[in-house]
Amino acid sequence: MLKIELLGSPRLWLTGFITWAAALFVLSSFSKTMPEGGPEIPHIDKILHFGYFMGGAFTFATWVILRKGLQAPLRQRILLPLLLFAVIGALDEWHQTFTPGRSGNDPFDWLADILGSLIKHCPREPTAFPAAETSGAAMKPMA
């Protein structure tokens, strides 16, 4: 029961979000992002930006929902987080311009940041996909 109570604590998720932001600053301070000698994956940096910001948005969204509930106004659930993560992504890109070996100010990295933070809003219920209902395709809800 303690695990469930702990996961329902807004303070835990706020701490997770602050830790995420601090880790972003630290990771952006490293000059090398990928180890040498591994396979060359095109646009891996965009994939990493997307995934990292998706995780940050998840912690932030969980904090908002635990504080305000699912009925929180649209601006608190979507617009404010979008603005927040767009600013964090822009600051991250700007910070990377001062890091040796990093390019920074890449608009496509910034776009990956924003898209990663928005992915948490994708519908999870089959009723959110009207085309699938009319086509007769059977969809099961995601767990």
N, CA, C and O atoms as CSV, one atom per row, in Angstrom:
chain,resi,resn,atom,element,x,y,z
A,1,MET,N,N,0.813,-1.196,0.000
A,1,MET,CA,C,0.000,0.000,0.000
A,1,MET,C,C,0.855,1.257,0.000
A,1,MET,O,O,0.452,2.278,-0.559
A,2,LEU,N,N,2.028,1.198,0.619
A,2,LEU,CA,C,2.881,2.373,0.675
A,2,LEU,C,C,3.314,2.798,-0.723
A,2,LEU,O,O,3.399,3.991,-1.013
A,3,LYS,N,N,3.591,1.810,-1.604
A,3,LYS,CA,C,3.984,2.137,-2.974
A,3,LYS,C,C,2.893,2.927,-3.681
A,3,LYS,O,O,3.178,3.932,-4.333
A,4,ILE,N,N,1.659,2.485,-3.559
A,4,ILE,CA,C,0.548,3.158,-4.222
A,4,ILE,C,C,0.383,4.564,-3.665
A,4,ILE,O,O,0.175,5.512,-4.422
A,5,GLU,N,N,0.473,4.704,-2.350
A,5,GLU,CA,C,0.351,6.027,-1.742
A,5,GLU,C,C,1.480,6.938,-2.197
A,5,GLU,O,O,1.254,8.118,-2.466
A,6,LEU,N,N,2.682,6.407,-2.285
A,6,LEU,CA,C,3.827,7.203,-2.710
A,6,LEU,C,C,3.660,7.668,-4.153
A,6,LEU,O,O,3.936,8.826,-4.465
A,7,LEU,N,N,3.213,6.782,-5.029
A,7,LEU,CA,C,3.024,7.164,-6.428
A,7,LEU,C,C,1.913,8.189,-6.599
A,7,LEU,O,O,1.881,8.899,-7.604
A,8,GLY,N,N,1.013,8.277,-5.646
A,8,GLY,CA,C,-0.065,9.252,-5.709
A,8,GLY,C,C,0.284,10.581,-5.064
A,8,GLY,O,O,-0.581,11.444,-4.908
A,9,SER,N,N,1.531,10.750,-4.693
A,9,SER,CA,C,1.963,11.981,-4.037
A,9,SER,C,C,2.401,13.018,-5.071
A,9,SER,O,O,3.345,12.768,-5.820
A,10,PRO,N,N,1.741,14.171,-5.128
A,10,PRO,CA,C,2.172,15.214,-6.066
A,10,PRO,C,C,3.617,15.646,-5.819
A,10,PRO,O,O,4.335,15.991,-6.758
A,11,ARG,N,N,4.039,15.627,-4.560
A,11,ARG,CA,C,5.408,16.038,-4.233
A,11,ARG,C,C,6.438,15.133,-4.920
A,11,ARG,O,O,7.476,15.610,-5.378
A,12,LEU,N,N,6.152,13.839,-4.990
A,12,LEU,CA,C,7.056,12.906,-5.664
A,12,LEU,C,C,7.222,13.283,-7.134
A,12,LEU,O,O,8.341,13.306,-7.646
A,13,TRP,N,N,6.120,13.577,-7.809
A,13,TRP,CA,C,6.169,13.880,-9.242
A,13,TRP,C,C,6.783,15.250,-9.506
A,13,TRP,O,O,7.445,15.439,-10.527
A,14,LEU,N,N,6.576,16.203,-8.611
A,14,LEU,CA,C,7.239,17.503,-8.751
A,14,LEU,C,C,8.745,17.338,-8.577
A,14,LEU,O,O,9.532,17.943,-9.306
A,15,THR,N,N,9.141,16.518,-7.610
A,15,THR,CA,C,10.560,16.228,-7.418
A,15,THR,C,C,11.136,15.542,-8.656
A,15,THR,O,O,12.256,15.839,-9.072
A,16,GLY,N,N,10.367,14.625,-9.243
A,16,GLY,CA,C,10.806,13.969,-10.474
A,16,GLY,C,C,10.993,14.952,-11.612
A,16,GLY,O,O,11.956,14.848,-12.372
A,17,PHE,N,N,10.078,15.910,-11.736
A,17,PHE,CA,C,10.190,16.912,-12.797
A,17,PHE,C,C,11.407,17.811,-12.576
A,17,PHE,O,O,12.133,18.114,-13.522
A,18,ILE,N,N,11.630,18.233,-11.342
A,18,ILE,CA,C,12.796,19.077,-11.047
A,18,ILE,C,C,14.087,18.306,-11.308
A,18,ILE,O,O,15.049,18.863,-11.837
A,19,THR,N,N,14.109,17.031,-10.938
A,19,THR,CA,C,15.271,16.180,-11.214
A,19,THR,C,C,15.484,16.038,-12.711
A,19,THR,O,O,16.620,16.077,-13.185
A,20,TRP,N,N,14.388,15.873,-13.466
A,20,TRP,CA,C,14.463,15.784,-14.930
A,20,TRP,C,C,15.103,17.044,-15.505
A,20,TRP,O,O,15.990,16.958,-16.355
A,21,ALA,N,N,14.656,18.221,-15.042
A,21,ALA,CA,C,15.186,19.487,-15.556
A,21,ALA,C,C,16.667,19.645,-15.205
A,21,ALA,O,O,17.455,20.104,-16.032
A,22,ALA,N,N,17.044,19.268,-13.985
A,22,ALA,CA,C,18.448,19.358,-13.580
A,22,ALA,C,C,19.308,18.403,-14.408
A,22,ALA,O,O,20.409,18.760,-14.827
A,23,ALA,N,N,18.809,17.196,-14.640
A,23,ALA,CA,C,19.550,16.225,-15.454
A,23,ALA,C,C,19.692,16.724,-16.890
A,23,ALA,O,O,20.723,16.493,-17.522
A,24,LEU,N,N,18.680,17.399,-17.408
A,24,LEU,CA,C,18.761,17.970,-18.760
A,24,LEU,C,C,19.909,18.965,-18.840
A,24,LEU,O,O,20.681,18.949,-19.798
A,25,PHE,N,N,20.025,19.825,-17.843
A,25,PHE,CA,C,21.108,20.808,-17.825
A,25,PHE,C,C,22.467,20.112,-17.790
A,25,PHE,O,O,23.383,20.492,-18.519
A,26,VAL,N,N,22.591,19.097,-16.943
A,26,VAL,CA,C,23.861,18.369,-16.826
A,26,VAL,C,C,24.185,17.652,-18.135
A,26,VAL,O,O,25.310,17.738,-18.628
A,27,LEU,N,N,23.204,16.945,-18.700
A,27,LEU,CA,C,23.443,16.213,-19.946
A,27,LEU,C,C,23.799,17.153,-21.093
A,27,LEU,O,O,24.610,16.805,-21.952
A,28,SER,N,N,23.202,18.333,-21.112
A,28,SER,CA,C,23.493,19.302,-22.172
A,28,SER,C,C,24.872,19.925,-22.017
A,28,SER,O,O,25.365,20.577,-22.937
A,29,SER,N,N,25.491,19.733,-20.873
A,29,SER,CA,C,26.816,20.298,-20.622
A,29,SER,C,C,27.938,19.395,-21.114
A,29,SER,O,O,29.088,19.828,-21.186
A,30,PHE,N,N,27.625,18.149,-21.454
A,30,PHE,CA,C,28.643,17.236,-21.974
A,30,PHE,C,C,28.916,17.555,-23.436
A,30,PHE,O,O,27.999,17.841,-24.206
A,31,SER,N,N,30.201,17.501,-23.810
A,31,SER,CA,C,30.534,17.819,-25.194
A,31,SER,C,C,30.249,16.655,-26.139
A,31,SER,O,O,29.910,16.885,-27.300
A,32,LYS,N,N,30.377,15.433,-25.681
A,32,LYS,CA,C,30.079,14.275,-26.536
A,32,LYS,C,C,28.783,13.651,-26.078
A,32,LYS,O,O,28.596,13.374,-24.893
A,33,THR,N,N,27.888,13.431,-27.026
A,33,THR,CA,C,26.603,12.849,-26.657
A,33,THR,C,C,26.531,11.360,-26.943
A,33,THR,O,O,25.788,10.641,-26.274
A,34,MET,N,N,27.283,10.884,-27.916
A,34,MET,CA,C,27.218,9.474,-28.302
A,34,MET,C,C,28.611,8.860,-28.235
A,34,MET,O,O,29.581,9.490,-28.655
A,35,PRO,N,N,28.725,7.637,-27.713
A,35,PRO,CA,C,30.033,6.984,-27.691
A,35,PRO,C,C,30.494,6.642,-29.106
A,35,PRO,O,O,29.686,6.370,-29.994
A,36,GLU,N,N,31.801,6.663,-29.287
A,36,GLU,CA,C,32.351,6.327,-30.603
A,36,GLU,C,C,32.401,4.820,-30.787
A,36,GLU,O,O,32.466,4.066,-29.816
A,37,GLY,N,N,32.370,4.391,-32.035
A,37,GLY,CA,C,32.511,2.982,-32.350
A,37,GLY,C,C,31.210,2.232,-32.499
A,37,GLY,O,O,31.211,1.089,-32.955
A,38,GLY,N,N,30.115,2.831,-32.133
A,38,GLY,CA,C,28.816,2.173,-32.259
A,38,GLY,C,C,28.237,2.380,-33.646
A,38,GLY,O,O,28.828,3.074,-34.473
A,39,PRO,N,N,27.095,1.787,-33.901
A,39,PRO,CA,C,26.468,1.970,-35.211
A,39,PRO,C,C,26.003,3.415,-35.395
A,39,PRO,O,O,25.603,4.082,-34.441
A,40,GLU,N,N,26.063,3.868,-36.615
A,40,GLU,CA,C,25.632,5.223,-36.953
A,40,GLU,C,C,24.131,5.202,-37.221
A,40,GLU,O,O,23.690,4.660,-38.235
A,41,ILE,N,N,23.356,5.779,-36.334
A,41,ILE,CA,C,21.902,5.824,-36.485
A,41,ILE,C,C,21.526,7.241,-36.899
A,41,ILE,O,O,21.768,8.189,-36.153
A,42,PRO,N,N,20.933,7.395,-38.090
A,42,PRO,CA,C,20.581,8.741,-38.546
A,42,PRO,C,C,19.581,9.408,-37.604
A,42,PRO,O,O,18.610,8.787,-37.171
A,43,HIS,N,N,19.825,10.648,-37.303
A,43,HIS,CA,C,18.932,11.493,-36.490
A,43,HIS,C,C,18.690,10.934,-35.088
A,43,HIS,O,O,17.625,11.156,-34.511
A,44,ILE,N,N,19.653,10.221,-34.542
A,44,ILE,CA,C,19.486,9.667,-33.197
A,44,ILE,C,C,19.291,10.775,-32.172
A,44,ILE,O,O,18.605,10.588,-31.167
A,45,ASP,N,N,19.901,11.937,-32.433
A,45,ASP,CA,C,19.743,13.040,-31.478
A,45,ASP,C,C,18.295,13.504,-31.398
A,45,ASP,O,O,17.828,13.894,-30.328
A,46,LYS,N,N,17.583,13.465,-32.517
A,46,LYS,CA,C,16.163,13.859,-32.506
A,46,LYS,C,C,15.337,12.843,-31.711
A,46,LYS,O,O,14.419,13.212,-30.980
A,47,ILE,N,N,15.673,11.577,-31.863
A,47,ILE,CA,C,14.971,10.520,-31.132
A,47,ILE,C,C,15.218,10.678,-29.630
A,47,ILE,O,O,14.302,10.514,-28.825
A,48,LEU,N,N,16.455,10.996,-29.260
A,48,LEU,CA,C,16.783,11.193,-27.849
A,48,LEU,C,C,16.073,12.418,-27.278
A,48,LEU,O,O,15.561,12.376,-26.159
A,49,HIS,N,N,16.041,13.502,-28.040
A,49,HIS,CA,C,15.314,14.699,-27.597
A,49,HIS,C,C,13.836,14.375,-27.388
A,49,HIS,O,O,13.252,14.734,-26.366
A,50,PHE,N,N,13.243,13.701,-28.355
A,50,PHE,CA,C,11.823,13.344,-28.288
A,50,PHE,C,C,11.534,12.514,-27.036
A,50,PHE,O,O,10.627,12.833,-26.267
A,51,GLY,N,N,12.305,11.458,-26.840
A,51,GLY,CA,C,12.080,10.562,-25.707
A,51,GLY,C,C,12.316,11.229,-24.367
A,51,GLY,O,O,11.564,11.010,-23.417
A,52,TYR,N,N,13.355,12.039,-24.288
A,52,TYR,CA,C,13.651,12.692,-23.015
A,52,TYR,C,C,12.550,13.679,-22.637
A,52,TYR,O,O,12.135,13.736,-21.479
A,53,PHE,N,N,12.079,14.451,-23.604
A,53,PHE,CA,C,11.019,15.418,-23.310
A,53,PHE,C,C,9.676,14.732,-23.077
A,53,PHE,O,O,8.834,15.262,-22.352
A,54,MET,N,N,9.465,13.582,-23.670
A,54,MET,CA,C,8.253,12.820,-23.384
A,54,MET,C,C,8.248,12.401,-21.909
A,54,MET,O,O,7.218,12.488,-21.239
A,55,GLY,N,N,9.393,11.950,-21.412
A,55,GLY,CA,C,9.493,11.576,-20.003
A,55,GLY,C,C,9.282,12.762,-19.071
A,55,GLY,O,O,8.593,12.646,-18.058
A,56,GLY,N,N,9.869,13.891,-19.412
A,56,GLY,CA,C,9.677,15.091,-18.601
A,56,GLY,C,C,8.235,15.550,-18.593
A,56,GLY,O,O,7.713,15.951,-17.553
A,57,ALA,N,N,7.587,15.492,-19.747
A,57,ALA,CA,C,6.183,15.896,-19.840
A,57,ALA,C,C,5.293,14.945,-19.049
A,57,ALA,O,O,4.297,15.369,-18.463
A,58,PHE,N,N,5.645,13.666,-19.031
A,58,PHE,CA,C,4.868,12.701,-18.254
A,58,PHE,C,C,4.921,13.038,-16.766
A,58,PHE,O,O,3.896,13.018,-16.086
A,59,THR,N,N,6.122,13.348,-16.259
A,59,THR,CA,C,6.226,13.676,-14.836
A,59,THR,C,C,5.481,14.971,-14.521
A,59,THR,O,O,4.820,15.074,-13.488
A,60,PHE,N,N,5.589,15.957,-15.411
A,60,PHE,CA,C,4.899,17.229,-15.179
A,60,PHE,C,C,3.387,17.043,-15.236
A,60,PHE,O,O,2.663,17.562,-14.386
A,61,ALA,N,N,2.910,16.304,-16.235
A,61,ALA,CA,C,1.463,16.083,-16.381
A,61,ALA,C,C,0.902,15.313,-15.189
A,61,ALA,O,O,-0.197,15.608,-14.721
A,62,THR,N,N,1.647,14.338,-14.703
A,62,THR,CA,C,1.189,13.577,-13.540
A,62,THR,C,C,1.088,14.487,-12.324
A,62,THR,O,O,0.138,14.387,-11.547
A,63,TRP,N,N,2.055,15.367,-12.159
A,63,TRP,CA,C,2.005,16.325,-11.055
A,63,TRP,C,C,0.765,17.219,-11.161
A,63,TRP,O,O,0.062,17.428,-10.172
A,64,VAL,N,N,0.497,17.748,-12.369
A,64,VAL,CA,C,-0.671,18.619,-12.561
A,64,VAL,C,C,-1.961,17.861,-12.268
A,64,VAL,O,O,-2.841,18.380,-11.581
A,65,ILE,N,N,-2.081,16.640,-12.781
A,65,ILE,CA,C,-3.310,15.863,-12.586
A,65,ILE,C,C,-3.514,15.523,-11.108
A,65,ILE,O,O,-4.639,15.577,-10.614
A,66,LEU,N,N,-2.448,15.176,-10.408
A,66,LEU,CA,C,-2.584,14.858,-8.983
A,66,LEU,C,C,-2.949,16.092,-8.161
A,66,LEU,O,O,-3.616,15.979,-7.132
A,67,ARG,N,N,-2.521,17.252,-8.606
A,67,ARG,CA,C,-2.858,18.486,-7.886
A,67,ARG,C,C,-4.234,19.011,-8.245
A,67,ARG,O,O,-4.991,19.422,-7.366
A,68,LYS,N,N,-4.568,19.002,-9.536
A,68,LYS,CA,C,-5.798,19.650,-10.003
A,68,LYS,C,C,-6.888,18.676,-10.416
A,68,LYS,O,O,-8.044,19.074,-10.559
A,69,GLY,N,N,-6.546,17.409,-10.609
A,69,GLY,CA,C,-7.523,16.431,-11.067
A,69,GLY,C,C,-7.637,16.432,-12.585
A,69,GLY,O,O,-7.082,17.295,-13.265
A,70,LEU,N,N,-8.364,15.451,-13.099
A,70,LEU,CA,C,-8.521,15.332,-14.552
A,70,LEU,C,C,-9.369,16.449,-15.137
A,70,LEU,O,O,-9.363,16.663,-16.350
A,71,GLN,N,N,-10.087,17.152,-14.300
A,71,GLN,CA,C,-10.942,18.227,-14.784
A,71,GLN,C,C,-10.224,19.573,-14.783
A,71,GLN,O,O,-10.873,20.616,-14.861
A,72,ALA,N,N,-8.910,19.565,-14.695
A,72,ALA,CA,C,-8.153,20.813,-14.732
A,72,ALA,C,C,-8.444,21.535,-16.047
A,72,ALA,O,O,-8.649,20.891,-17.075
A,73,PRO,N,N,-8.463,22.858,-16.018
A,73,PRO,CA,C,-8.736,23.609,-17.246
A,73,PRO,C,C,-7.732,23.293,-18.351
A,73,PRO,O,O,-6.599,22.896,-18.080
A,74,LEU,N,N,-8.160,23.473,-19.588
A,74,LEU,CA,C,-7.331,23.189,-20.760
A,74,LEU,C,C,-5.986,23.893,-20.684
A,74,LEU,O,O,-4.964,23.309,-21.044
A,75,ARG,N,N,-5.968,25.123,-20.228
A,75,ARG,CA,C,-4.701,25.851,-20.202
A,75,ARG,C,C,-3.724,25.238,-19.208
A,75,ARG,O,O,-2.514,25.327,-19.412
A,76,GLN,N,N,-4.213,24.620,-18.140
A,76,GLN,CA,C,-3.320,23.982,-17.175
A,76,GLN,C,C,-2.883,22.601,-17.634
A,76,GLN,O,O,-1.798,22.147,-17.269
A,77,ARG,N,N,-3.694,21.935,-18.414
A,77,ARG,CA,C,-3.362,20.577,-18.853
A,77,ARG,C,C,-2.549,20.558,-20.140
A,77,ARG,O,O,-1.726,19.662,-20.329
A,78,ILE,N,N,-2.761,21.531,-21.035
A,78,ILE,CA,C,-2.117,21.471,-22.343
A,78,ILE,C,C,-1.334,22.738,-22.676
A,78,ILE,O,O,-0.150,22.657,-23.004
A,79,LEU,N,N,-1.963,23.889,-22.600
A,79,LEU,CA,C,-1.324,25.114,-23.075
A,79,LEU,C,C,-0.122,25.532,-22.230
A,79,LEU,O,O,0.937,25.847,-22.773
A,80,LEU,N,N,-0.277,25.537,-20.917
A,80,LEU,CA,C,0.836,25.907,-20.046
A,80,LEU,C,C,2.006,24.924,-20.171
A,80,LEU,O,O,3.150,25.362,-20.295
A,81,PRO,N,N,1.752,23.600,-20.143
A,81,PRO,CA,C,2.875,22.671,-20.351
A,81,PRO,C,C,3.536,22.832,-21.722
A,81,PRO,O,O,4.758,22.726,-21.833
A,82,LEU,N,N,2.742,23.086,-22.764
A,82,LEU,CA,C,3.320,23.286,-24.098
A,82,LEU,C,C,4.268,24.477,-24.080
A,82,LEU,O,O,5.388,24.389,-24.582
A,83,LEU,N,N,3.828,25.576,-23.512
A,83,LEU,CA,C,4.674,26.764,-23.419
A,83,LEU,C,C,5.906,26.485,-22.562
A,83,LEU,O,O,7.019,26.860,-22.931
A,84,LEU,N,N,5.711,25.834,-21.427
A,84,LEU,CA,C,6.821,25.523,-20.531
A,84,LEU,C,C,7.885,24.670,-21.225
A,84,LEU,O,O,9.075,24.976,-21.147
A,85,PHE,N,N,7.456,23.603,-21.902
A,85,PHE,CA,C,8.428,22.708,-22.537
A,85,PHE,C,C,9.043,23.324,-23.788
A,85,PHE,O,O,10.176,22.995,-24.138
A,86,ALA,N,N,8.322,24.208,-24.466
A,86,ALA,CA,C,8.910,24.932,-25.598
A,86,ALA,C,C,10.023,25.855,-25.102
A,86,ALA,O,O,11.079,25.955,-25.728
A,87,VAL,N,N,9.783,26.525,-23.981
A,87,VAL,CA,C,10.804,27.410,-23.409
A,87,VAL,C,C,11.992,26.592,-22.897
A,87,VAL,O,O,13.143,26.960,-23.133
A,88,ILE,N,N,11.724,25.491,-22.203
A,88,ILE,CA,C,12.817,24.642,-21.710
A,88,ILE,C,C,13.644,24.114,-22.883
A,88,ILE,O,O,14.873,24.107,-22.818
A,89,GLY,N,N,12.978,23.672,-23.954
A,89,GLY,CA,C,13.695,23.179,-25.130
A,89,GLY,C,C,14.540,24.258,-25.782
A,89,GLY,O,O,15.673,24.001,-26.191
A,90,ALA,N,N,13.993,25.475,-25.883
A,90,ALA,CA,C,14.750,26.584,-26.472
A,90,ALA,C,C,15.957,26.937,-25.601
A,90,ALA,O,O,17.049,27.180,-26.116
A,91,LEU,N,N,15.760,26.963,-24.286
A,91,LEU,CA,C,16.880,27.243,-23.382
A,91,LEU,C,C,17.939,26.147,-23.448
A,91,LEU,O,O,19.134,26.427,-23.354
A,92,ASP,N,N,17.505,24.908,-23.608
A,92,ASP,CA,C,18.442,23.793,-23.747
A,92,ASP,C,C,19.286,23.961,-25.011
A,92,ASP,O,O,20.501,23.767,-24.982
A,93,GLU,N,N,18.644,24.316,-26.107
A,93,GLU,CA,C,19.385,24.532,-27.359
A,93,GLU,C,C,20.351,25.705,-27.221
A,93,GLU,O,O,21.485,25.640,-27.697
A,94,TRP,N,N,19.906,26.768,-26.574
A,94,TRP,CA,C,20.769,27.930,-26.366
A,94,TRP,C,C,21.958,27.542,-25.482
A,94,TRP,O,O,23.091,27.932,-25.761
A,95,HIS,N,N,21.703,26.780,-24.423
A,95,HIS,CA,C,22.762,26.329,-23.519
A,95,HIS,C,C,23.807,25.508,-24.271
A,95,HIS,O,O,25.000,25.613,-23.986
A,96,GLN,N,N,23.371,24.697,-25.221
A,96,GLN,CA,C,24.298,23.843,-25.970
A,96,GLN,C,C,25.230,24.644,-26.873
A,96,GLN,O,O,26.288,24.144,-27.256
A,97,THR,N,N,24.860,25.880,-27.223
A,97,THR,CA,C,25.752,26.692,-28.070
A,97,THR,C,C,27.036,27.056,-27.333
A,97,THR,O,O,28.042,27.371,-27.969
A,98,PHE,N,N,27.017,27.016,-26.004
A,98,PHE,CA,C,28.193,27.350,-25.205
A,98,PHE,C,C,28.980,26.114,-24.788
A,98,PHE,O,O,29.982,26.228,-24.082
A,99,THR,N,N,28.541,24.942,-25.213
A,99,THR,CA,C,29.205,23.694,-24.852
A,99,THR,C,C,30.107,23.263,-26.002
A,99,THR,O,O,29.624,23.051,-27.114
A,100,PRO,N,N,31.417,23.129,-25.754
A,100,PRO,CA,C,32.324,22.693,-26.822
A,100,PRO,C,C,31.907,21.333,-27.387
A,100,PRO,O,O,31.573,20.417,-26.635
A,101,GLY,N,N,31.928,21.209,-28.699
A,101,GLY,CA,C,31.560,19.965,-29.361
A,101,GLY,C,C,30.073,19.817,-29.613
A,101,GLY,O,O,29.649,18.820,-30.197
A,102,ARG,N,N,29.270,20.780,-29.192
A,102,ARG,CA,C,27.821,20.743,-29.425
A,102,ARG,C,C,27.466,21.895,-30.347
A,102,ARG,O,O,28.103,22.947,-30.313
A,103,SER,N,N,26.447,21.693,-31.172
A,103,SER,CA,C,26.068,22.757,-32.103
A,103,SER,C,C,25.055,23.707,-31.477
A,103,SER,O,O,25.242,24.923,-31.537
A,104,GLY,N,N,24.006,23.193,-30.887
A,104,GLY,CA,C,22.985,24.043,-30.287
A,104,GLY,C,C,22.184,24.805,-31.335
A,104,GLY,O,O,22.525,24.807,-32.517
A,105,ASN,N,N,21.129,25.442,-30.887
A,105,ASN,CA,C,20.233,26.226,-31.743
A,105,ASN,C,C,19.744,25.457,-32.963
A,105,ASN,O,O,19.561,26.042,-34.030
A,106,ASP,N,N,19.533,24.166,-32.819
A,106,ASP,CA,C,19.003,23.339,-33.905
A,106,ASP,C,C,17.479,23.357,-33.814
A,106,ASP,O,O,16.914,22.816,-32.863
A,107,PRO,N,N,16.800,23.976,-34.796
A,107,PRO,CA,C,15.336,24.060,-34.710
A,107,PRO,C,C,14.656,22.692,-34.745
A,107,PRO,O,O,13.552,22.535,-34.225
A,108,PHE,N,N,15.309,21.706,-35.352
A,108,PHE,CA,C,14.700,20.381,-35.411
A,108,PHE,C,C,14.834,19.638,-34.077
A,108,PHE,O,O,13.976,18.827,-33.730
A,109,ASP,N,N,15.906,19.911,-33.333
A,109,ASP,CA,C,15.990,19.388,-31.964
A,109,ASP,C,C,14.884,20.006,-31.118
A,109,ASP,O,O,14.236,19.317,-30.329
A,110,TRP,N,N,14.674,21.302,-31.287
A,110,TRP,CA,C,13.634,22.002,-30.534
A,110,TRP,C,C,12.257,21.456,-30.893
A,110,TRP,O,O,11.407,21.278,-30.021
A,111,LEU,N,N,12.039,21.191,-32.181
A,111,LEU,CA,C,10.769,20.603,-32.614
A,111,LEU,C,C,10.582,19.216,-31.990
A,111,LEU,O,O,9.482,18.876,-31.554
A,112,ALA,N,N,11.646,18.421,-31.947
A,112,ALA,CA,C,11.564,17.096,-31.320
A,112,ALA,C,C,11.233,17.227,-29.836
A,112,ALA,O,O,10.489,16.411,-29.291
A,113,ASP,N,N,11.783,18.250,-29.180
A,113,ASP,CA,C,11.456,18.499,-27.771
A,113,ASP,C,C,9.962,18.767,-27.611
A,113,ASP,O,O,9.304,18.180,-26.752
A,114,ILE,N,N,9.440,19.650,-28.437
A,114,ILE,CA,C,8.026,20.028,-28.341
A,114,ILE,C,C,7.126,18.837,-28.657
A,114,ILE,O,O,6.156,18.583,-27.942
A,115,LEU,N,N,7.444,18.110,-29.721
A,115,LEU,CA,C,6.622,16.948,-30.083
A,115,LEU,C,C,6.673,15.875,-29.000
A,115,LEU,O,O,5.659,15.246,-28.700
A,116,GLY,N,N,7.838,15.668,-28.419
A,116,GLY,CA,C,7.951,14.705,-27.325
A,116,GLY,C,C,7.097,15.094,-26.136
A,116,GLY,O,O,6.497,14.238,-25.486
A,117,SER,N,N,7.043,16.394,-25.850
A,117,SER,CA,C,6.227,16.835,-24.716
A,117,SER,C,C,4.736,16.779,-25.033
A,117,SER,O,O,3.917,16.690,-24.118
A,118,LEU,N,N,4.373,16.829,-26.305
A,118,LEU,CA,C,2.956,16.780,-26.684
A,118,LEU,C,C,2.413,15.362,-26.803
A,118,LEU,O,O,1.197,15.172,-26.773
A,119,ILE,N,N,3.274,14.370,-26.936
A,119,ILE,CA,C,2.822,13.002,-27.196
A,119,ILE,C,C,1.956,12.474,-26.055
A,119,ILE,O,O,1.150,11.567,-26.263
A,120,LYS,N,N,2.108,13.020,-24.877
A,120,LYS,CA,C,1.296,12.556,-23.749
A,120,LYS,C,C,-0.176,12.862,-23.950
A,120,LYS,O,O,-1.019,12.315,-23.239
A,121,HIS,N,N,-0.502,13.720,-24.898
A,121,HIS,CA,C,-1.897,14.063,-25.156
A,121,HIS,C,C,-2.550,13.157,-26.197
A,121,HIS,O,O,-3.735,13.313,-26.490
A,122,CYS,N,N,-1.801,12.219,-26.754
A,122,CYS,CA,C,-2.380,11.317,-27.754
A,122,CYS,C,C,-3.477,10.478,-27.108
A,122,CYS,O,O,-3.326,10.024,-25.974
A,123,PRO,N,N,-4.565,10.273,-27.813
A,123,PRO,CA,C,-5.675,9.499,-27.235
A,123,PRO,C,C,-5.280,8.054,-26.988
A,123,PRO,O,O,-4.514,7.459,-27.747
A,124,ARG,N,N,-5.824,7.502,-25.906
A,124,ARG,CA,C,-5.521,6.118,-25.550
A,124,ARG,C,C,-6.737,5.218,-25.656
A,124,ARG,O,O,-6.613,4.000,-25.520
A,125,GLU,N,N,-7.880,5.773,-25.890
A,125,GLU,CA,C,-9.096,4.977,-25.959
A,125,GLU,C,C,-9.508,4.785,-27.415
A,125,GLU,O,O,-9.325,5.692,-28.226
A,126,PRO,N,N,-10.063,3.618,-27.765
A,126,PRO,CA,C,-10.436,3.380,-29.159
A,126,PRO,C,C,-11.525,4.330,-29.643
A,126,PRO,O,O,-11.618,4.589,-30.843
A,127,THR,N,N,-12.347,4.853,-28.746
A,127,THR,CA,C,-13.399,5.770,-29.180
A,127,THR,C,C,-12.828,7.091,-29.661
A,127,THR,O,O,-13.533,7.876,-30.295
A,128,ALA,N,N,-11.568,7.345,-29.371
A,128,ALA,CA,C,-10.941,8.574,-29.840
A,128,ALA,C,C,-10.504,8.459,-31.290
A,128,ALA,O,O,-10.039,9.435,-31.877
A,129,PHE,N,N,-10.647,7.288,-31.867
A,129,PHE,CA,C,-10.281,7.062,-33.259
A,129,PHE,C,C,-11.543,6.728,-34.053
A,129,PHE,O,O,-11.803,5.553,-34.310
A,130,PRO,N,N,-12.338,7.732,-34.451
A,130,PRO,CA,C,-13.591,7.435,-35.136
A,130,PRO,C,C,-13.397,6.687,-36.448
A,130,PRO,O,O,-14.268,5.908,-36.834
A,131,ALA,N,N,-12.297,6.896,-37.137
A,131,ALA,CA,C,-12.073,6.203,-38.407
A,131,ALA,C,C,-11.982,4.699,-38.187
A,131,ALA,O,O,-12.458,3.923,-39.016
A,132,ALA,N,N,-11.384,4.283,-37.091
A,132,ALA,CA,C,-11.255,2.854,-36.803
A,132,ALA,C,C,-12.617,2.240,-36.507
A,132,ALA,O,O,-12.867,1.085,-36.852
A,133,GLU,N,N,-13.498,3.009,-35.869
A,133,GLU,CA,C,-14.823,2.479,-35.554
A,133,GLU,C,C,-15.651,2.289,-36.817
A,133,GLU,O,O,-16.377,1.303,-36.939
A,134,THR,N,N,-15.548,3.217,-37.750
A,134,THR,CA,C,-16.360,3.120,-38.958
A,134,THR,C,C,-15.801,2.110,-39.941
A,134,THR,O,O,-16.532,1.590,-40.785
A,135,SER,N,N,-14.504,1.827,-39.837
A,135,SER,CA,C,-13.920,0.887,-40.786
A,135,SER,C,C,-14.153,-0.559,-40.373
A,135,SER,O,O,-13.887,-1.481,-41.144
A,136,GLY,N,N,-14.645,-0.753,-39.168
A,136,GLY,CA,C,-14.887,-2.110,-38.696
A,136,GLY,C,C,-13.664,-2.745,-38.079
A,136,GLY,O,O,-13.699,-3.908,-37.675
A,137,ALA,N,N,-12.571,-1.986,-38.001
A,137,ALA,CA,C,-11.358,-2.531,-37.401
A,137,ALA,C,C,-11.552,-2.647,-35.899
A,137,ALA,O,O,-12.043,-1.723,-35.251
A,138,ALA,N,N,-11.169,-3.768,-35.366
A,138,ALA,CA,C,-11.297,-3.981,-33.923
A,138,ALA,C,C,-10.058,-3.430,-33.243
A,138,ALA,O,O,-8.933,-3.798,-33.581
A,139,MET,N,N,-10.275,-2.551,-32.290
A,139,MET,CA,C,-9.157,-1.994,-31.532
A,139,MET,C,C,-9.380,-2.284,-30.064
A,139,MET,O,O,-10.504,-2.220,-29.566
A,140,LYS,N,N,-8.305,-2.601,-29.383
A,140,LYS,CA,C,-8.376,-2.818,-27.949
A,140,LYS,C,C,-7.723,-1.620,-27.266
A,140,LYS,O,O,-6.727,-1.093,-27.762
A,141,PRO,N,N,-8.274,-1.185,-26.135
A,141,PRO,CA,C,-7.645,-0.074,-25.429
A,141,PRO,C,C,-6.264,-0.462,-24.935
A,141,PRO,O,O,-6.011,-1.615,-24.586
A,142,MET,N,N,-5.377,0.520,-24.914
A,142,MET,CA,C,-4.036,0.283,-24.397
A,142,MET,C,C,-4.105,0.178,-22.889
A,142,MET,O,O,-4.886,0.882,-22.249
A,143,ALA,N,N,-3.299,-0.688,-22.321
A,143,ALA,CA,C,-3.293,-0.853,-20.856
A,143,ALA,C,C,-2.521,0.239,-20.193
A,143,ALA,O,O,-2.410,0.260,-18.967
